[in-house]
Amino acid sequence: MSARLKTSQRIINSSLELFNQLGERSVSTNHIAAHMEISPGNLYYHFPNKQAIISVLFDEYEALVLGFLRPPEGRLPDGNDKRDYLKHLLNAMWRYRFLYRDIEHLLRSDPELARRYRRFYAQCMVQGQAIYSGFVQAGILDMTPQQIESLTLNAWIIVTSWVSFLCTTRENANLLCEQALKRGIYQLVVLESGYVTAEYREVIADLLKEYYVPLQKTLDVQ
């Protein structure tokens, strides 16, 4: 890997760290350069502005999510797949939490990113419905096509709004913790639990125990 690519990735990694800690709007390119102990000119050599950095971070995030948000190939899903989806989802929410927190501002500031995000939403809806349909075929969920569509949309709303909810109900929005995000996954499992068949209720009960975090803990400053 060339020195230029190494510096470029360092800028991306440092930006993600600062955006997650402080919020994207509180971090300038000068802050990023100072954090890395490089000159602003060096940073601008790789990225002309902060939007270019955010664009790359969204590329990474989109690839991560679409990489796991798909039905298994050549077979029907099982309980282990459900556990894996939740694990990967929590990881994406935590690793790129600034996107969930600041998404409305980011989309207003960058029409091209807004276009890409709408396309990403559409892809997630298609893939999410395909996953739920697979769980229905596997006998894990009992749902009509209309219920699948509604559940997929509700799941999107919970996942994409959870970080914003936390930031508006905690004393210090910059002190989010992974446990607080975990409760968001629990809310999603609760949403799905009403459609679980009798054969798989124990599997879902175990997941509810695994992801449960008392609501008060999501509000406490860590």
N, CA, C and O of each residue as an XYZ file, in Angstrom:
888
protein
N       0.846     -1.199      0.000
C       0.000      0.000      0.000
C       0.880      1.247      0.000
O       1.841      1.331      0.765
N       0.555      2.211     -0.853
C       1.364      3.414     -0.951
C       1.171      4.294      0.264
O       0.204      4.152      1.013
N       2.134      5.228      0.448
C       2.047      6.158      1.574
C       0.782      6.997      1.469
O       0.150      7.317      2.476
N       0.416      7.352      0.226
C      -0.781      8.168      0.056
C      -2.024      7.415      0.533
O      -2.872      7.981      1.223
N      -2.126      6.151      0.168
C      -3.284      5.381      0.594
C      -3.290      5.207      2.108
O      -4.349      5.259      2.734
N      -2.137      5.006      2.690
C      -2.061      4.864      4.134
C      -2.552      6.132      4.833
O      -3.329      6.061      5.785
N      -2.098      7.276      4.361
C      -2.538      8.541      4.960
C      -4.027      8.747      4.750
O      -4.727      9.202      5.654
N      -4.508      8.417      3.576
C      -5.929      8.557      3.283
C      -6.777      7.732      4.241
O      -7.779      8.218      4.765
N      -6.379      6.489      4.470
C      -7.144      5.647      5.382
C      -7.010      6.120      6.818
O      -7.958      6.004      7.596
N      -5.874      6.641      7.177
C      -5.705      7.207      8.518
C      -6.650      8.379      8.728
O      -7.227      8.537      9.804
N      -6.804      9.196      7.698
C      -7.730     10.328      7.794
C      -9.153      9.825      7.993
O      -9.898     10.359      8.815
N      -9.526      8.804      7.244
C     -10.873      8.231      7.375
C     -11.092      7.677      8.778
O     -12.122      7.928      9.403
N     -10.118      6.927      9.258
C     -10.261      6.318     10.587
C     -10.314      7.368     11.691
O     -11.108      7.251     12.624
N      -9.473      8.387     11.588
C      -9.464      9.449     12.608
C     -10.754     10.258     12.560
O     -11.285     10.650     13.599
N     -11.253     10.505     11.362
C     -12.506     11.246     11.226
C     -13.653     10.475     11.855
O     -14.472     11.049     12.571
N     -13.714      9.185     11.592
C     -14.770      8.362     12.179
C     -14.702      8.406     13.701
O     -15.730      8.526     14.369
N     -13.512      8.311     14.239
C     -13.341      8.357     15.691
C     -13.856      9.684     16.260
O     -14.585      9.693     17.252
N     -13.483     10.783     15.644
C     -13.896     12.097     16.144
C     -15.383     12.349     15.923
O     -16.056     12.883     16.805
N     -15.896     11.974     14.769
C     -17.327     12.148     14.501
C     -18.155     11.373     15.526
O     -19.162     11.876     16.023
N     -17.730     10.158     15.838
C     -18.468      9.347     16.813
C     -18.386      9.934     18.217
O     -19.363      9.899     18.965
N     -17.234     10.468     18.573
C     -17.041     11.006     19.920
C     -17.749     12.339     20.128
O     -18.377     12.568     21.161
N     -17.640     13.212     19.133
C     -18.061     14.605     19.310
C     -19.271     15.015     18.478
O     -19.861     16.067     18.724
N     -19.647     14.201     17.501
C     -20.687     14.596     16.556
C     -20.059     15.275     15.353
O     -19.129     16.068     15.499
N     -20.557     14.971     14.181
C     -19.948     15.479     12.943
C     -19.893     16.997     12.898
O     -18.906     17.565     12.432
N     -20.941     17.663     13.375
C     -20.996     19.127     13.271
C     -19.972     19.822     14.164
O     -19.635     20.984     13.935
N     -19.479     19.117     15.176
C     -18.494     19.714     16.086
C     -17.058     19.510     15.619
O     -16.121     20.004     16.247
N     -16.884     18.786     14.518
C     -15.541     18.446     14.052
C     -15.278     19.077     12.692
O     -16.036     18.867     11.745
N     -14.211     19.846     12.602
C     -13.801     20.455     11.336
C     -12.613     19.696     10.769
O     -12.028     18.849     11.445
N     -12.260     20.001      9.527
C     -11.067     19.389      8.941
C      -9.818     19.805      9.719
O      -8.869     19.027      9.821
N      -9.807     21.006     10.262
C      -8.666     21.428     11.088
C      -8.554     20.573     12.352
O      -7.454     20.225     12.782
N      -9.702     20.239     12.939
C      -9.693     19.359     14.108
C      -9.121     17.998     13.750
O      -8.329     17.430     14.502
N      -9.522     17.480     12.606
C      -9.045     16.165     12.181
C      -7.533     16.199     11.958
O      -6.811     15.305     12.400
N      -7.061     17.245     11.265
C      -5.628     17.368     11.000
C      -4.839     17.485     12.309
O      -3.788     16.863     12.462
N      -5.350     18.281     13.244
C      -4.657     18.445     14.521
C      -4.632     17.135     15.297
O      -3.630     16.789     15.924
N      -5.731     16.423     15.248
C      -5.801     15.133     15.941
C      -4.769     14.152     15.389
O      -4.204     13.342     16.125
N      -4.536     14.241     14.087
C      -3.588     13.342     13.425
C      -2.155     13.875     13.447
O      -1.207     13.175     13.088
N      -2.023     15.136     13.879
C      -0.721     15.803     13.864
C      -0.150     15.896     12.450
O       1.029     15.634     12.210
N      -1.037     16.280     11.520
C      -0.619     16.583     10.154
C      -1.109     17.983      9.821
O      -1.948     18.529     10.538
N      -0.605     18.567      8.756
C      -1.032     19.908      8.367
C      -2.382     19.847      7.660
O      -2.693     18.840      7.024
N      -3.193     20.908      7.757
C      -4.440     20.941      6.995
C      -4.201     20.730      5.505
O      -5.009     20.095      4.828
N      -3.090     21.262      4.994
C      -2.775     21.087      3.590
C      -2.591     19.627      3.212
O      -2.990     19.197      2.129
N      -1.984     18.877      4.111
C      -1.804     17.444      3.865
C      -3.152     16.750      3.796
O      -3.373     15.892      2.942
N      -4.044     17.117      4.688
C      -5.385     16.523      4.662
C      -6.096     16.879      3.353
O      -6.699     16.015      2.716
N      -6.023     18.167      2.951
C      -6.713     18.607      1.731
C      -6.120     17.976      0.476
O      -6.784     17.914     -0.559
N      -4.888     17.513      0.560
C      -4.284     16.810     -0.562
C      -5.046     15.518     -0.857
O      -5.137     15.081     -2.004
N      -5.595     14.915      0.212
C      -6.314     13.654      0.059
C      -7.821     13.857     -0.065
O      -8.490     13.130     -0.798
N      -8.356     14.849      0.655
C      -9.795     15.105      0.647
C     -10.028     16.613      0.553
O      -9.532     17.363      1.394
N     -10.771     17.066     -0.453
C     -10.955     18.513     -0.637
C     -11.782     19.181      0.452
O     -11.667     20.387      0.670
N     -12.624     18.395      1.144
C     -13.478     18.959      2.193
C     -14.010     17.828      3.076
O     -13.743     16.650      2.839
N     -14.758     18.217      4.084
C     -15.277     17.222      5.027
C     -16.326     16.327      4.375
O     -16.443     15.152      4.721
N     -17.082     16.875      3.439
C     -18.092     16.069      2.766
C     -17.474     14.884      2.030
O     -18.072     13.810      1.959
N     -16.275     15.082      1.482
C     -15.602     13.985      0.781
C     -15.234     12.867      1.750
O     -15.297     11.689      1.399
N     -14.853     13.235      2.962
C     -14.548     12.234      3.988
C     -15.814     11.476      4.380
O     -15.805     10.251      4.498
N     -16.892     12.214      4.577
C     -18.157     11.592      4.957
C     -18.640     10.656      3.858
O     -19.207      9.602      4.146
N     -18.421     11.029      2.609
C     -18.825     10.189      1.493
C     -18.129      8.832      1.540
O     -18.755      7.801      1.293
N     -16.840      8.832      1.857
C     -16.097      7.575      1.959
C     -16.601      6.761      3.152
O     -16.750      5.543      3.054
N     -16.859      7.421      4.259
C     -17.374      6.708      5.432
C     -18.738      6.095      5.135
O     -19.041      4.994      5.594
N     -19.560      6.808      4.369
C     -20.857      6.235      3.994
C     -20.664      5.043      3.068
O     -21.403      4.063      3.160
N     -19.675      5.116      2.171
C     -19.345      3.958      1.328
C     -19.057      2.737      2.193
O     -19.572      1.648      1.941
N     -18.228      2.934      3.215
C     -17.861      1.832      4.101
C     -19.088      1.278      4.827
O     -19.291      0.067      4.904
N     -19.893      2.187      5.353
C     -21.086      1.800      6.092
C     -22.070      1.045      5.198
O     -22.603      0.006      5.586
N     -22.299      1.572      4.020
C     -23.234      0.941      3.092
C     -22.772     -0.464      2.710
O     -23.571     -1.400      2.682
N     -21.484     -0.605      2.416
C     -20.942     -1.914      2.056
C     -21.073     -2.896      3.214
O     -21.374     -4.072      3.008
N     -20.845     -2.409      4.432
C     -20.960     -3.263      5.615
C     -22.383     -3.779      5.774
O     -22.594     -4.979      5.950
N     -23.357     -2.881      5.714
C     -24.755     -3.268      5.940
C     -25.269     -4.181      4.828
O     -25.846     -5.233      5.102
N     -25.060     -3.781      3.584
C     -25.573     -4.591      2.480
C     -24.831     -5.918      2.378
O     -25.324     -6.862      1.760
N     -23.641     -5.990      2.985
C     -22.890     -7.236      2.988
C     -23.516     -8.313      3.852
O     -23.391     -9.501      3.554
N     -24.201     -7.902      4.939
C     -24.828     -8.918      5.803
C     -26.343     -8.948      5.680
O     -26.971     -9.936      6.061
N     -26.940     -7.884      5.157
C     -28.400     -7.804      5.075
C     -28.889     -8.495      3.804
O     -29.318     -7.848      2.848
N     -28.813     -9.805      3.819
C     -29.250    -10.607      2.678
C     -29.591    -12.002      3.164
O     -29.022    -12.474      4.148
N     -30.524    -12.672      2.479
C     -30.857    -14.049      2.870
C     -29.672    -14.979      2.634
O     -28.852    -14.715      1.755
N     -29.566    -16.054      3.399
C     -28.499    -17.031      3.143
C     -28.696    -17.665      1.768
O     -29.822    -17.825      1.299
N     -27.592    -18.020      1.138
C     -27.665    -18.590     -0.208
C     -27.878    -20.097     -0.156
O     -27.200    -20.808      0.586
N     -28.835    -20.575     -0.958
C     -29.029    -22.010     -1.143
C     -29.729    -22.731     -0.013
O     -29.785    -23.961     -0.014
N     -30.267    -21.998      0.955
C     -30.968    -22.646      2.074
C     -31.885    -21.638      2.750
O     -31.792    -20.434      2.513
N     -32.764    -22.144      3.587
C     -33.621    -21.273      4.382
C     -32.888    -20.843      5.649
O     -32.000    -21.559      6.114
N     -33.235    -19.707      6.210
C     -32.551    -19.238      7.424
C     -32.971    -20.041      8.645
O     -33.996    -20.723      8.644
N     -32.145    -19.942      9.697
C     -32.474    -20.607     10.961
C     -32.214    -19.637     12.111
O     -31.935    -18.458     11.894
N     -32.310    -20.149     13.331
C     -32.131    -19.298     14.509
C     -30.758    -18.678     14.588
O     -30.620    -17.549     15.059
N     -29.734    -19.387     14.138
C     -28.381    -18.830     14.154
C     -28.242    -17.639     13.226
O     -27.520    -16.688     13.526
N     -28.939    -17.692     12.092
C     -28.927    -16.548     11.178
C     -29.540    -15.327     11.848
O     -29.039    -14.212     11.702
N     -30.616    -15.540     12.577
C     -31.261    -14.418     13.279
C     -30.287    -13.779     14.259
O     -30.192    -12.555     14.344
N     -29.571    -14.607     14.989
C     -28.590    -14.105     15.947
C     -27.477    -13.325     15.232
O     -27.027    -12.287     15.716
N     -27.047    -13.832     14.087
C     -25.982    -13.163     13.328
C     -26.445    -11.805     12.791
O     -25.699    -10.827     12.841
N     -27.677    -11.748     12.279
C     -28.188    -10.468     11.785
C     -28.160     -9.408     12.882
O     -27.740     -8.274     12.651
N     -28.607     -9.784     14.068
C     -28.661     -8.827     15.172
C     -27.257     -8.387     15.588
O     -27.027     -7.210     15.863
N     -26.323     -9.335     15.632
C     -24.943     -9.011     16.000
C     -24.330     -8.029     15.002
O     -23.710     -7.042     15.397
N     -24.506     -8.304     13.716
C     -23.942     -7.424     12.687
C     -24.613     -6.047     12.702
O     -23.968     -5.022     12.480
N     -25.908     -6.049     12.966
C     -26.636     -4.778     13.000
C     -26.154     -3.897     14.141
O     -25.952     -2.696     13.958
N     -25.970     -4.487     15.317
C     -25.469     -3.719     16.455
C     -24.070     -3.190     16.168
O     -23.754     -2.050     16.511
N     -23.241     -4.000     15.548
C     -21.889     -3.573     15.195
C     -21.919     -2.372     14.246
O     -21.156     -1.423     14.423
N     -22.790     -2.411     13.247
C     -22.890     -1.300     12.288
C     -23.383     -0.034     12.985
O     -22.870      1.057     12.732
N     -24.366     -0.177     13.851
C     -24.909      0.983     14.566
C     -23.847      1.623     15.453
O     -23.753      2.848     15.537
N     -23.052      0.792     16.110
C     -22.040      1.316     17.018
C     -20.865      1.921     16.249
O     -20.408      3.018     16.570
N     -20.382      1.209     15.241
C     -19.194      1.659     14.507
C     -19.447      2.964     13.758
O     -18.555      3.806     13.658
N     -20.655      3.134     13.235
C     -20.968      4.339     12.447
C     -22.091      5.135     13.107
O     -22.981      5.648     12.429
N     -22.041      5.231     14.419
C     -23.142      5.869     15.140
C     -23.314      7.338     14.791
O     -24.417      7.866     14.931
N     -22.280      8.010     14.347
C     -22.438      9.419     13.976
C     -23.404      9.570     12.815
O     -24.128     10.563     12.739
N     -23.427      8.589     11.897
C     -24.351      8.656     10.769
C     -25.793      8.616     11.252
O     -26.637      9.363     10.755
N     -26.078      7.756     12.208
C     -27.434      7.666     12.750
C     -27.791      8.940     13.521
O     -28.934      9.397     13.499
N     -26.804      9.491     14.191
C     -27.060     10.680     15.002
C     -27.268     11.929     14.158
O     -28.149     12.736     14.454
N     -26.472     12.098     13.118
C     -26.439     13.351     12.362
C     -27.010     13.237     10.956
O     -26.787     14.124     10.131
N     -27.747     12.159     10.663
C     -28.107     11.881      9.274
C     -28.943     12.989      8.637
O     -28.720     13.317      7.471
N     -29.890     13.571      9.356
C     -30.734     14.603      8.747
C     -29.895     15.800      8.318
O     -30.072     16.325      7.219
N     -28.993     16.226      9.173
C     -28.106     17.345      8.839
C     -27.213     16.982      7.661
O     -27.022     17.796      6.758
N     -26.669     15.783      7.658
C     -25.771     15.359      6.586
C     -26.496     15.340      5.243
O     -25.932     15.752      4.230
N     -27.724     14.872      5.227
C     -28.466     14.777      3.973
C     -28.904     16.155      3.475
O     -28.945     16.398      2.269
N     -29.227     17.046      4.397
C     -29.564     18.414      3.977
C     -28.358     19.127      3.388
O     -28.498     19.965      2.497
N     -27.179     18.794      3.885
C     -25.960     19.485      3.465
C     -25.378     18.939      2.167
O     -24.543     19.595      1.543
N     -25.800     17.762      1.755
C     -25.170     17.105      0.606
C     -26.233     16.381     -0.227
O     -26.585     15.243      0.083
N     -26.747     17.025     -1.276
C     -27.797     16.411     -2.106
C     -27.384     15.072     -2.711
O     -28.220     14.180     -2.860
N     -26.120     14.919     -3.058
C     -25.671     13.654     -3.628
C     -25.713     12.543     -2.585
O     -26.104     11.415     -2.886
N     -25.310     12.864     -1.361
C     -25.403     11.879     -0.285
C     -26.866     11.537     -0.011
O     -27.191     10.382      0.264
N     -27.743     12.525     -0.084
C     -29.172     12.285      0.124
C     -29.714     11.327     -0.935
O     -30.523     10.451     -0.627
N     -29.274     11.493     -2.170
C     -29.710     10.592     -3.244
C     -29.225      9.177     -2.966
O     -29.977      8.213     -3.109
N     -27.977      9.061     -2.574
C     -27.405      7.750     -2.284
C     -28.104      7.105     -1.085
O     -28.314      5.892     -1.070
N     -28.463      7.903     -0.091
C     -29.115      7.364      1.096
C     -30.506      6.834      0.753
O     -30.919      5.795      1.267
N     -31.225      7.540     -0.108
C     -32.552      7.064     -0.521
C     -32.439      5.736     -1.260
O     -33.267      4.842     -1.082
N     -31.417      5.616     -2.082
C     -31.199      4.350     -2.785
C     -30.852      3.242     -1.790
O     -31.326      2.113     -1.918
N     -30.024      3.573     -0.800
C     -29.653      2.622      0.242
C     -30.882      2.173      1.019
O     -31.041      0.985      1.303
N     -31.752      3.118      1.364
C     -32.995      2.777      2.059
C     -33.831      1.790      1.240
O     -34.349      0.808      1.773
N     -33.954      2.064     -0.063
C     -34.743      1.187     -0.923
C     -34.142     -0.217     -0.974
O     -34.871     -1.208     -0.945
N     -32.815     -0.300     -1.050
C     -32.153     -1.609     -1.064
C     -32.377     -2.352      0.252
O     -32.621     -3.558      0.259
N     -32.293     -1.625      1.358
C     -32.502     -2.251      2.664
C     -33.930     -2.760      2.810
O     -34.160     -3.819      3.395
N     -34.880     -2.016      2.283
C     -36.269     -2.461      2.356
C     -36.480     -3.742      1.560
O     -37.159     -4.659      2.022
N     -35.902     -3.806      0.371
C     -36.027     -5.010     -0.452
C     -35.368     -6.200      0.247
O     -35.955     -7.277      0.348
N     -34.142     -5.992      0.726
C     -33.403     -7.075      1.369
C     -34.055     -7.492      2.685
O     -34.124     -8.678      3.008
N     -34.530     -6.507      3.437
C     -35.198     -6.825      4.704
C     -36.435     -7.667      4.487
O     -36.669     -8.627      5.220
N     -37.232     -7.321      3.487
C     -38.432     -8.109      3.199
C     -38.068     -9.515      2.734
O     -38.762    -10.479      3.059
N     -36.981     -9.631      1.976
C     -36.539    -10.951      1.526
C     -36.112    -11.812      2.718
O     -36.383    -13.013      2.757
N     -35.443    -11.183      3.689
C     -35.024    -11.919      4.886
C     -36.229    -12.378      5.690
O     -36.304    -13.540      6.091
N     -37.172    -11.475      5.928
C     -38.372    -11.858      6.671
C     -39.171    -12.929      5.929
O     -39.721    -13.839      6.550
N     -39.233    -12.819      4.615
C     -39.939    -13.841      3.826
C     -39.272    -15.201      3.997
O     -39.944    -16.230      4.065
N     -37.946    -15.192      4.066
C     -37.220    -16.438      4.294
C     -37.546    -17.041      5.643
O     -37.702    -18.256      5.762
N     -37.652    -16.197      6.665
C     -38.013    -16.699      7.997
C     -39.435    -17.264      8.005
O     -39.722    -18.221      8.725
N     -40.317    -16.671      7.205
C     -41.673    -17.212      7.084
C     -41.636    -18.581      6.421
O     -42.274    -19.521      6.896
N     -40.888    -18.697      5.320
C     -40.775    -19.976      4.619
C     -40.157    -21.046      5.521
O     -40.491    -22.226      5.416
N     -39.261    -20.625      6.402
C     -38.596    -21.572      7.305
C     -39.476    -21.956      8.497
O     -39.095    -22.812      9.295
N     -40.643    -21.333      8.622
C     -41.530    -21.647      9.731
C     -41.161    -20.969     11.035
O     -41.641    -21.358     12.099
N     -40.295    -19.942     10.955
C     -39.875    -19.221     12.158
C     -40.828    -18.076     12.468
O     -41.122    -17.804     13.632
N     -41.306    -17.412     11.436
C     -42.276    -16.334     11.570
C     -43.550    -16.707     10.831
O     -43.516    -17.459      9.857
N     -44.674    -16.175     11.301
C     -45.972    -16.379     10.649
C     -46.521    -15.001     10.292
O     -47.058    -14.297     11.148
N     -46.381    -14.621      9.016
C     -46.738    -13.269      8.593
C     -47.298    -13.279      7.177
O     -46.948    -14.136      6.366
N     -48.159    -12.332      6.893
C     -48.640    -12.117      5.537
C     -47.660    -11.189      4.812
O     -46.854    -10.525      5.464
N     -47.713    -11.130      3.488
C     -46.845    -10.185      2.764
C     -47.010     -8.738      3.233
O     -46.032     -7.995      3.302
N     -48.229     -8.340      3.550
C     -48.457     -6.978      4.033
C     -47.794     -6.763      5.387
O     -47.228     -5.699      5.639
N     -47.859     -7.761      6.254
C     -47.203     -7.657      7.558
C     -45.684     -7.626      7.411
O     -44.997     -6.917      8.146
N     -45.170     -8.392      6.463
C     -43.726     -8.365      6.196
C     -43.293     -6.963      5.790
O     -42.292     -6.447      6.288
N     -44.036     -6.358      4.900
C     -43.698     -5.001      4.449
C     -43.737     -4.013      5.610
O     -42.840     -3.182      5.753
N     -44.775     -4.104      6.437
C     -44.917     -3.188      7.568
C     -43.835     -3.405      8.610
O     -43.292     -2.443      9.154
N     -43.513     -4.673      8.895
C     -42.481     -4.966      9.880
C     -41.118     -4.478      9.406
O     -40.336     -3.953     10.198
N     -40.834     -4.648      8.131
C     -39.558     -4.171      7.584
C     -39.442     -2.664      7.743
O     -38.392     -2.156      8.135
N     -40.520     -1.947      7.438
C     -40.502     -0.496      7.586
C     -40.344     -0.094      9.049
O     -39.570      0.810      9.363
N     -41.068     -0.755      9.939
C     -40.953     -0.437     11.364
C     -39.556     -0.744     11.901
O     -39.030     -0.012     12.739
N     -38.963     -1.828     11.413
C     -37.597     -2.169     11.813
C     -36.627     -1.079     11.368
O     -35.741     -0.688     12.128
N     -36.789     -0.591     10.151
C     -35.951      0.507      9.649
C     -36.082      1.733     10.540
O     -35.084      2.360     10.894
N     -37.314      2.074     10.900
C     -37.554      3.261     11.719
C     -36.887      3.124     13.081
O     -36.252      4.066     13.555
N     -37.021      1.975     13.709
C     -36.393      1.768     15.022
C     -34.878      1.878     14.914
O     -34.247      2.609     15.676
N     -34.300      1.154     13.970
C     -32.842      1.105     13.851
C     -32.264      2.476     13.524
O     -31.275      2.891     14.130
N     -32.864      3.176     12.582
C     -32.295      4.454     12.143
C     -32.606      5.604     13.100
O     -31.954      6.646     13.041
N     -33.585      5.431     13.974
C     -33.966      6.511     14.884
C     -33.436      6.321     16.298
O     -33.499      7.248     17.106
N     -32.915      5.139     16.613
C     -32.574      4.842     17.998
C     -31.478      5.752     18.538
O     -31.596      6.257     19.655
N     -30.435      5.968     17.783
C     -29.343      6.831     18.261
C     -29.850      8.250     18.486
O     -29.486      8.888     19.473
N     -30.692      8.751     17.575
C     -31.268     10.087     17.761
C     -32.109     10.151     19.026
O     -32.072     11.143     19.754
N     -32.864      9.095     19.285
C     -33.647      9.029     20.514
C     -32.744      9.137     21.739
O     -33.028      9.898     22.664
N     -31.656      8.370     21.735
C     -30.737      8.411     22.869
C     -30.147      9.804     23.046
O     -30.014     10.291     24.169
N     -29.793     10.442     21.935
C     -29.143     11.752     22.012
C     -30.081     12.835     22.535
O     -29.629     13.852     23.061
N     -31.384     12.618     22.391
C     -32.335     13.614     22.880
C     -32.822     13.324     24.290
O     -33.507     14.155     24.887
N     -32.479     12.155     24.835
C     -32.966     11.799     26.167
C     -31.854     11.627     27.192
O     -32.133     11.414     28.372
N     -30.602     11.717     26.764
C     -29.473     11.622     27.691
C     -28.947     13.012     28.011
O     -29.098     13.937     27.213
N     -28.332     13.160     29.174
C     -27.762     14.453     29.549
C     -26.643     14.869     28.620
O     -26.545     16.036     28.239
N     -25.802     13.923     28.257
C     -24.658     14.220     27.389
C     -24.694     13.277     26.199
O     -24.384     12.093     26.323
N     -25.075     13.813     25.039
C     -25.214     12.990     23.837
C     -23.886     12.430     23.366
O     -23.862     11.460     22.608
N     -22.774     13.025     23.800
C     -21.460     12.554     23.362
C     -20.986     11.329     24.137
O     -19.965     10.733     23.793
N     -21.725     10.951     25.182
C     -21.309      9.822     26.011
C     -22.174      8.590     25.773
O     -22.574      7.909     26.717
N     -22.454      8.315     24.517
C     -23.184      7.102     24.197
C     -22.325      5.880     24.496
O     -21.098      5.940     24.422
N     -22.976      4.780     24.831
C     -22.257      3.533     25.050
C     -22.934      2.436     24.254
O     -24.097      2.555     23.867
N     -22.198      1.373     24.016
C     -22.740      0.287     23.199
C     -23.940     -0.371     23.873
O     -24.841     -0.852     23.185
N     -23.969     -0.401     25.191
C     -25.097     -0.984     25.906
C     -26.393     -0.261     25.597
O     -27.452     -0.875     25.473
N     -26.291      1.063     25.475
C     -27.482      1.851     25.171
C     -28.014      1.517     23.781
O     -29.226      1.482     23.567
N     -27.108      1.273     22.837
C     -27.530      0.884     21.501
C     -28.103     -0.530     21.491
O     -28.991     -0.853     20.701
N     -27.585     -1.353     22.373
C     -28.071     -2.732     22.475
C     -29.566     -2.764     22.787
O     -30.285     -3.644     22.312
N     -30.027     -1.810     23.577
C     -31.455     -1.768     23.898
C     -32.282     -1.525     22.627
O     -33.421     -1.982     22.535
N     -31.722     -0.819     21.662
C     -32.413     -0.624     20.396
C     -32.633     -1.928     19.660
O     -33.684     -2.135     19.054
N     -31.640     -2.816     19.709
C     -31.796     -4.144     19.110
C     -32.875     -4.928     19.839
O     -33.660     -5.643     19.217
N     -32.911     -4.791     21.155
C     -33.960     -5.444     21.948
C     -35.341     -4.978     21.484
O     -36.256     -5.788     21.332
N     -35.486     -3.678     21.261
C     -36.774     -3.156     20.800
C     -37.179     -3.788     19.469
O     -38.356     -4.062     19.235
N     -36.204     -4.013     18.614
C     -36.478     -4.647     17.325
C     -36.947     -6.087     17.515
O     -37.895     -6.520     16.860
N     -36.291     -6.831     18.406
C     -36.679     -8.225     18.646
C     -38.086     -8.282     19.249
O     -38.871     -9.166     18.909
N     -38.402     -7.347     20.137
C     -39.752     -7.286     20.707
C     -40.775     -7.078     19.595
O     -41.839     -7.698     19.587
N     -40.438     -6.202     18.666
C     -41.335     -5.916     17.547
C     -41.624     -7.179     16.744
O     -42.752     -7.399     16.306
N     -40.609     -8.000     16.557
C     -40.743     -9.211     15.747
C     -41.384    -10.370     16.517
O     -41.937    -11.291     15.914
N     -41.305    -10.320     17.853
C     -41.685    -11.477     18.664
C     -43.160    -11.850     18.536
O     -43.525    -13.005     18.752
N     -44.000    -10.899     18.191
C     -45.422    -11.194     18.036
C     -45.734    -12.089     16.850
O     -46.840    -12.619     16.746
N     -44.783    -12.261     15.968
C     -45.002    -13.078     14.769
C     -44.273    -14.419     14.834
O     -44.318    -15.190     13.875
N     -43.614    -14.703     15.933
C     -42.818    -15.928     16.041
C     -43.732    -17.135     16.239
O     -44.687    -17.084     17.014
N     -43.430    -18.212     15.533
C     -44.201    -19.447     15.691
C     -43.830    -20.126     17.011
O     -42.777    -19.863     17.592
N     -44.722    -21.006     17.465
C     -44.530    -21.651     18.767
C     -43.212    -22.412     18.831
O     -42.578    -22.464     19.885
N     -42.800    -22.995     17.729
C     -41.588    -23.812     17.699
C     -40.331    -23.005     18.002
O     -39.353    -23.549     18.514
N     -40.351    -21.685     17.684
C     -39.147    -20.875     17.816
C     -39.242    -19.823     18.916
O     -38.392    -18.937     19.002
N     -40.258    -19.914     19.747
C     -40.405    -18.914     20.808
C     -39.257    -18.949     21.803
O     -38.864    -17.912     22.337
N     -38.724    -20.123     22.050
C     -37.610    -20.230     22.993
C     -36.363    -19.534     22.437
O     -35.626    -18.891     23.185
N     -36.127    -19.661     21.130
C     -34.992    -18.984     20.492
C     -35.116    -17.480     20.657
O     -34.148    -16.810     21.018
N     -36.297    -16.948     20.395
C     -36.506    -15.502     20.508
C     -36.449    -15.065     21.965
O     -35.959    -13.976     22.266
N     -36.942    -15.897     22.865
C     -36.861    -15.571     24.292
C     -35.408    -15.430     24.727
O     -35.075    -14.547     25.518
N     -34.546    -16.299     24.211
C     -33.119    -16.204     24.534
C     -32.521    -14.910     23.992
O     -31.705    -14.275     24.660
N     -32.919    -14.521     22.795
C     -32.415    -13.273     22.215
C     -32.912    -12.059     23.007
O     -32.178    -11.087     23.184
N     -34.140    -12.118     23.474
C     -34.664    -11.021     24.291
C     -33.866    -10.884     25.582
O     -33.589     -9.769     26.023
N     -33.495    -12.002     26.187
C     -32.668    -11.951     27.394
C     -31.277    -11.394     27.076
O     -30.718    -10.605     27.838
N     -30.738    -11.819     25.941
C     -29.385    -11.412     25.571
C     -29.276     -9.919     25.318
O     -28.267     -9.303     25.659
N     -30.310     -9.332     24.720
C     -30.225     -7.924     24.322
C     -30.939     -6.972     25.278
O     -30.904     -5.757     25.082
N     -31.576     -7.506     26.295
C     -32.286     -6.612     27.212
C     -31.311     -5.764     28.019
O     -30.361     -6.272     28.615
N     -31.567     -4.471     28.022
C     -30.856     -3.508     28.861
C     -31.932     -2.642     29.518
O     -32.757     -2.067     28.808
N     -31.952     -2.531     30.848
C     -32.966     -1.687     31.489
C     -32.990     -0.297     30.874
O     -31.944      0.302     30.626
N     -34.182      0.204     30.632
C     -34.308      1.480     29.930
C     -33.564      2.588     30.648
O     -32.976      3.450     29.995
N     -33.571      2.593     31.963
C     -32.899      3.645     32.701
C     -31.398      3.678     32.397
O     -30.782      4.744     32.387
N     -30.817      2.500     32.148
C     -29.389      2.458     31.828
C     -29.071      3.109     30.501
O     -27.951      3.574     30.291
N     -30.050      3.149     29.590
C     -29.819      3.805     28.304
C     -29.831      5.317     28.449
O     -29.358      6.034     27.568
N     -30.376      5.805     29.569
C     -30.487      7.246     29.779
C     -29.398      7.784     30.691
O     -29.106      8.980     30.675
N     -28.799      6.914     31.480
C     -27.762      7.360     32.413
C     -26.496      7.758     31.672
O     -26.132      7.128     30.679
N     -25.836      8.781     32.138
C     -24.533      9.157     31.601
C     -23.521      8.120     32.046
O     -23.410      7.809     33.232
N     -22.783      7.587     31.081
C     -21.813      6.533     31.399
C     -20.481      7.144     31.801
O     -19.535      6.418     32.106
